[in-house]
Amino acid sequence: MKLGALVDHHGHVAPRDALAEAMARRFMPFPKDPPALLFDVAGHHAQMDAQGIERRIVSVPPILYLYELPPAEQAARIAGLNDWLAGLVAGTRLSAMAVLPLGDPAAALAELRRCADRHGIRDIAIGSHVAGTDLDKAIPDELWAALAEGGGLVMLHPWQVRDRARLDDRRLGNPLGNPFETAVAAARLIEDGTLQRHPALRLMLAHGGGALPFLLGRMDRAWEAAEHGRAPERPSLAARRFLYDTVVFEPEPLAFLARMVGPDRILFGTDSPFDMSLQDPAALLAAAGLAT
């Protein structure tokens, strides 16, 4: 990764009114005082200059994926968010990553095509499940195929940790819950053979794949021991079909990730502007041996 010419594949912005409405519903936890850069393109540019970032791909935060809403309302409001995002990034060094109303696969397919045709947006963010339905069941092959054919980056981001009752009282929903959400979603796609069926799909796992990279040895052993019904491909090999961002914070796990999946499968990302974002990405990449 060339320092000074980095593309940040994981950043966030939000419209104030939509975010305030979602926060008021308290469907998902969110900082009481949202980061100022969520609403500040100039602030993003200043941070990018300070960190040697040339371009940043931004999406709305997961609280605005809106999978909890009825399908028709979900589709209408997500279209509005995507239109807002397209207008925000025009003429800036930010580029848009749209979201889809996955509660209605037909509407999601239509929105995918609308975003490409009207705005030229092909990068898409999806949650780790859709209102409790895992992605291998919620997203039909037709939609996976369209995502692959579109050629954009698809970011799989944790959405609504499903074990909050055990985690939130110790403030573990973000540091533990989010990584396991990602790991479960990715492992189910491995077991389903989704990326084998759609080899052109550029599916990036947020936060360095969460817990997945560190569990691949165990998954491989279970795959070897299975007498029937095992995944179509050895999990550690299937994991190399994903892409991964660099939001792991320490050089040792980032270097381990590069060894497990290959450095060519890692895309730079910061998760800016949240407090759980990379603060000194250049130093992290250099220490992990990924800087050029």
C-alpha positions as CSV (number, residue, x, y, z in Angstrom):
1,M,0.0,0.0,0.0
2,K,1.6,3.2,-1.2
3,L,1.6,5.8,1.6
4,G,0.5,9.2,0.5
5,A,-1.8,7.8,-2.2
6,L,-4.1,5.6,-0.1
7,V,-7.7,4.9,-0.9
8,D,-9.8,4.5,2.2
9,H,-12.3,1.8,1.5
10,H,-14.2,2.3,4.8
11,G,-15.5,5.7,5.9
12,H,-18.8,7.1,7.0
13,V,-21.0,10.2,6.6
14,A,-24.7,10.8,7.6
15,P,-27.5,13.2,7.0
16,R,-28.4,14.9,10.3
17,D,-32.1,14.5,10.2
18,A,-32.1,10.8,9.2
19,L,-29.5,10.0,11.9
20,A,-31.4,11.9,14.6
21,E,-34.6,10.0,13.7
22,A,-32.9,6.7,13.8
23,M,-31.2,7.5,17.1
24,A,-34.5,8.6,18.6
25,R,-35.9,5.1,17.9
26,R,-33.0,3.5,19.8
27,F,-33.1,0.4,17.6
28,M,-29.3,0.2,17.6
29,P,-26.7,1.7,20.0
30,F,-25.1,4.8,18.7
31,P,-22.9,7.5,20.3
32,K,-25.0,10.1,22.1
33,D,-22.8,12.8,20.5
34,P,-22.1,11.7,16.9
35,P,-18.6,12.5,15.5
36,A,-18.6,15.9,13.9
37,L,-16.9,14.6,10.7
38,L,-20.1,12.6,9.9
39,F,-21.5,15.9,8.7
40,D,-18.4,17.7,7.5
41,V,-16.8,17.0,4.0
42,A,-14.2,19.6,4.5
43,G,-13.2,18.0,7.8
44,H,-12.9,14.6,6.0
45,H,-10.6,16.3,3.5
46,A,-8.4,17.8,6.2
47,Q,-8.1,14.5,8.0
48,M,-7.3,12.7,4.7
49,D,-4.5,15.2,4.0
50,A,-3.1,14.7,7.5
51,Q,-3.1,10.9,7.1
52,G,-1.9,10.7,3.5
53,I,-5.3,9.5,2.1
54,E,-6.0,10.4,-1.5
55,R,-9.7,9.3,-1.7
56,R,-12.2,7.9,0.8
57,I,-15.2,5.7,0.0
58,V,-18.1,6.6,2.4
59,S,-21.3,5.0,3.4
60,V,-23.9,5.8,6.0
61,P,-23.4,4.1,9.4
62,P,-25.2,0.8,10.0
63,I,-27.9,2.4,12.1
64,L,-29.1,3.8,8.8
65,Y,-29.3,0.5,6.9
66,L,-33.0,0.5,8.1
67,Y,-33.6,-3.3,7.7
68,E,-35.9,-3.1,10.7
69,L,-38.5,-1.0,8.8
70,P,-41.4,-2.5,6.7
71,P,-40.1,-3.3,3.2
72,A,-41.9,-0.4,1.3
73,E,-40.8,2.2,3.8
74,Q,-37.3,0.7,3.9
75,A,-37.0,0.9,0.1
76,A,-38.2,4.5,-0.1
77,R,-36.1,5.8,2.7
78,I,-32.9,4.0,1.5
79,A,-33.4,5.5,-2.0
80,G,-33.5,8.9,-0.4
81,L,-30.3,8.2,1.5
82,N,-28.5,7.1,-1.6
83,D,-29.7,10.2,-3.5
84,W,-28.4,12.4,-0.6
85,L,-25.1,10.6,-0.6
86,A,-24.6,11.0,-4.3
87,G,-25.2,14.7,-4.0
88,L,-22.9,15.0,-1.0
89,V,-19.8,13.5,-2.7
90,A,-20.1,15.2,-6.0
91,G,-17.0,17.2,-6.7
92,T,-15.2,16.0,-3.6
93,R,-12.5,13.5,-2.9
94,L,-15.2,11.2,-1.3
95,S,-17.0,8.6,-3.3
96,A,-20.3,6.9,-2.5
97,M,-21.0,3.4,-1.2
98,A,-24.8,2.9,-1.4
99,V,-27.0,0.8,0.8
100,L,-29.8,-1.5,-0.3
101,P,-33.3,-2.4,1.1
102,L,-32.4,-6.0,1.7
103,G,-35.7,-6.7,3.4
104,D,-37.1,-6.9,-0.1
105,P,-34.7,-8.6,-2.5
106,A,-36.6,-7.4,-5.6
107,A,-36.5,-3.8,-4.3
108,A,-32.8,-4.2,-3.5
109,L,-32.0,-5.4,-7.0
110,A,-34.0,-2.4,-8.4
111,E,-32.1,0.0,-6.1
112,L,-28.8,-1.5,-7.1
113,R,-29.5,-0.9,-10.8
114,R,-31.0,2.6,-10.1
115,C,-27.8,3.7,-8.2
116,A,-25.6,2.5,-11.0
117,D,-27.7,4.1,-13.8
118,R,-28.6,7.4,-12.1
119,H,-25.5,8.1,-10.0
120,G,-22.8,5.8,-11.3
121,I,-22.6,4.2,-7.8
122,R,-21.5,0.6,-7.8
123,D,-20.0,0.2,-4.3
124,I,-22.5,-1.2,-1.8
125,A,-22.6,-1.7,2.0
126,I,-24.6,-4.6,3.4
127,G,-25.2,-5.7,7.0
128,S,-24.2,-9.0,8.6
129,H,-27.8,-10.1,8.8
130,V,-31.2,-8.7,7.7
131,A,-33.5,-8.3,10.7
132,G,-32.4,-11.6,12.1
133,T,-32.2,-13.5,8.8
134,D,-28.6,-14.5,7.8
135,L,-27.2,-13.3,4.5
136,D,-27.0,-16.8,3.0
137,K,-30.8,-17.0,3.4
138,A,-31.7,-13.3,3.0
139,I,-29.9,-12.6,-0.3
140,P,-30.9,-14.7,-3.3
141,D,-28.4,-15.8,-5.9
142,E,-29.9,-13.3,-8.4
143,L,-28.9,-10.4,-6.2
144,W,-25.4,-11.9,-5.4
145,A,-24.9,-12.3,-9.2
146,A,-26.0,-8.7,-9.8
147,L,-23.6,-7.4,-7.2
148,A,-20.8,-9.4,-8.8
149,E,-21.6,-8.3,-12.3
150,G,-21.7,-4.6,-11.1
151,G,-18.0,-4.9,-10.4
152,G,-18.2,-2.7,-7.3
153,L,-16.9,-3.3,-3.8
154,V,-19.4,-4.8,-1.4
155,M,-18.6,-4.1,2.2
156,L,-20.1,-6.6,4.8
157,H,-20.4,-4.5,7.9
158,P,-21.7,-5.8,11.3
159,W,-25.4,-4.8,11.9
160,Q,-27.3,-5.1,15.2
161,V,-25.3,-7.4,17.4
162,R,-27.6,-10.3,18.3
163,D,-26.1,-11.1,21.7
164,R,-26.4,-7.7,23.2
165,A,-28.0,-8.9,26.4
166,R,-24.7,-10.6,27.4
167,L,-22.4,-7.9,26.2
168,D,-23.7,-4.4,26.6
169,D,-23.6,-4.2,30.4
170,R,-19.8,-4.6,30.1
171,R,-19.5,-2.4,27.0
172,L,-18.5,-5.4,24.9
173,G,-21.1,-5.0,22.1
174,N,-18.6,-3.1,19.9
175,P,-15.3,-4.8,20.6
176,L,-16.6,-8.4,20.8
177,G,-20.1,-8.4,19.4
178,N,-19.3,-6.7,16.1
179,P,-16.3,-8.9,15.2
180,F,-18.4,-12.1,15.9
181,E,-21.3,-10.8,13.8
182,T,-18.9,-10.5,10.9
183,A,-17.3,-13.9,11.6
184,V,-20.7,-15.6,11.7
185,A,-21.9,-13.9,8.5
186,A,-18.7,-14.8,6.6
187,A,-18.5,-18.3,7.9
188,R,-22.1,-19.0,6.8
189,L,-21.2,-17.7,3.3
190,I,-18.2,-20.0,3.3
191,E,-20.4,-23.0,4.2
192,D,-22.9,-22.0,1.6
193,G,-20.3,-21.6,-1.1
194,T,-21.6,-18.2,-2.1
195,L,-18.2,-16.8,-3.3
196,Q,-17.5,-20.0,-5.1
197,R,-20.7,-19.6,-7.1
198,H,-19.9,-15.9,-7.7
199,P,-16.1,-15.7,-8.1
200,A,-16.2,-12.1,-9.4
201,L,-17.9,-10.9,-6.2
202,R,-15.6,-8.3,-4.4
203,L,-16.9,-8.8,-0.9
204,M,-14.9,-7.0,1.8
205,L,-15.2,-7.9,5.4
206,A,-15.1,-4.9,7.7
207,H,-12.8,-4.7,10.7
208,G,-10.2,-7.1,9.2
209,G,-12.8,-9.9,9.0
210,G,-13.6,-9.7,12.7
211,A,-12.9,-12.9,14.5
212,L,-12.9,-15.0,11.3
213,P,-9.1,-15.0,10.5
214,F,-8.3,-16.4,13.9
215,L,-10.8,-19.2,13.7
216,L,-9.9,-20.5,10.3
217,G,-7.7,-23.3,11.7
218,R,-10.5,-24.5,13.8
219,M,-12.9,-24.3,10.9
220,D,-10.4,-26.3,8.8
221,R,-10.2,-29.0,11.4
222,A,-14.0,-29.3,11.6
223,W,-14.1,-29.4,7.8
224,E,-11.6,-32.3,7.8
225,A,-13.4,-34.2,10.5
226,A,-16.9,-33.8,8.8
227,E,-18.1,-37.1,7.3
228,H,-20.9,-35.4,5.3
229,G,-22.5,-32.0,4.7
230,R,-19.2,-30.1,4.8
231,A,-18.6,-26.8,3.0
232,P,-17.7,-27.1,-0.7
233,E,-14.2,-25.7,-0.1
234,R,-11.7,-25.8,2.7
235,P,-12.5,-22.7,4.9
236,S,-9.0,-21.3,4.9
237,L,-9.0,-21.4,1.1
238,A,-12.5,-20.0,0.8
239,A,-11.5,-17.1,3.1
240,R,-9.1,-16.0,0.5
241,R,-12.0,-15.2,-1.8
242,F,-13.0,-12.3,0.6
243,L,-11.3,-9.0,0.8
244,Y,-10.5,-7.4,4.2
245,D,-10.0,-3.9,5.5
246,T,-7.2,-2.8,7.8
247,V,-9.3,-1.8,10.9
248,V,-7.6,-4.1,13.4
249,F,-5.6,-1.4,15.2
250,E,-2.4,-3.4,16.0
251,P,0.4,-4.4,13.5
252,E,0.6,-8.0,14.8
253,P,-3.0,-9.1,13.9
254,L,-2.7,-7.2,10.6
255,A,0.5,-9.0,9.7
256,F,-1.2,-12.3,10.7
257,L,-4.2,-11.5,8.5
258,A,-1.8,-10.9,5.6
259,R,-0.2,-14.3,6.1
260,M,-3.6,-16.0,6.4
261,V,-5.3,-14.6,3.3
262,G,-2.5,-12.9,1.4
263,P,-1.6,-9.2,1.3
264,D,-3.3,-8.8,-2.0
265,R,-6.6,-9.5,-0.3
266,I,-6.3,-6.6,2.1
267,L,-7.7,-3.1,1.3
268,F,-6.9,0.0,3.3
269,G,-9.7,1.3,5.5
270,T,-10.0,3.4,8.6
271,D,-13.7,3.4,9.8
272,S,-13.4,7.2,10.1
273,P,-14.7,9.2,11.8
274,F,-15.7,7.0,14.7
275,D,-13.7,6.6,17.9
276,M,-13.1,3.0,16.8
277,S,-11.2,4.2,13.7
278,L,-7.5,4.1,12.9
279,Q,-5.8,7.1,14.3
280,D,-2.3,6.7,12.7
281,P,-2.8,4.4,9.6
282,A,0.6,5.1,8.1
283,A,2.3,3.8,11.3
284,L,0.1,0.7,11.4
285,L,0.8,-0.2,7.8
286,A,4.5,0.3,8.2
287,A,4.7,-1.7,11.4
288,A,2.7,-4.6,9.8
289,G,5.1,-4.6,6.7
290,L,2.3,-3.5,4.3
291,A,3.6,0.0,3.4
292,T,5.4,0.7,0.2
